[in-house]
Amino acid sequence: MKTLRLILAAVTAATVSVGAFAADQEKAAAPAQWKPHDMNRPRPPVRDPGPPSDKEFAPPPADAIVLFNGKDWSQWERKPEAKDKDKSPEPKWKAENGYGEIVPFSGSIFTKEKFGDCQIHIEWATPAEVKGSGQGRGNSGVYLPGHQEVQVLDSYQNDTYADGQAAAVYGMYPPLVNVCRKPGEWQSYDITLIQPRYDAQKKLIKNCTLTVIHNGVLVQDHVDLGGGATEGNLLLQDHHNPGHYRNIWIRRLKSE
Ligand code: MG
């Protein structure tokens, strides 16, 4: 009963507020054998993903919703930081030269639309000029609609806890391998998110699952994200580090 109450609370919280993107769910769902951010947890093996591309890796297919084409952030709203007196909804991130650029401390940004089951394509690059270390080097993140963060970080020769490196489900699952490219090089995530299912009595009958391909390599294989929301906004994190994004699109999936 306690579990059910927790699930219902999580569903309610995640549905009503963009502020509920994930922090509480991380704690609830961390695998038991490792503490979140356990420095003793083994790091995934490093693998070379092959060369990067100056051109976009995967242009949007015909049935995709284009969320960012390098020209403007019109499909997005800003999530002002708590201390920020300016609560205006327009993102302050730059969009020029075919890509977007995080403006640190201007706030994370999230899609105006909400999504349930979906396939997401995102390209990103951490700064070519290396500054900081660990979680402070090129940190951003892709918060899945209604669920946890898939970490964006410069994980090229930059050690941090395994469940916090690039392509980790933050605080839960390290990637299967580390295929992070060098700082400044374009990288891609291809994400499949299947939302949890509930019966008519709101009982959880199927957990949320996630698959992530990083630079063409499988890094999260149908991992279990538990219950929680059945839809939400896609959010890109302002972790106060600079970074770039381009070619972001999403496909709604119609699964049973
Ligand atoms: Mg992050």
Residues whose N, C-alpha, C, O or C-beta is under 5 A from the ligand:
A	BS01	MG	N139 S140 G141 Q151 V152 Q237 H239
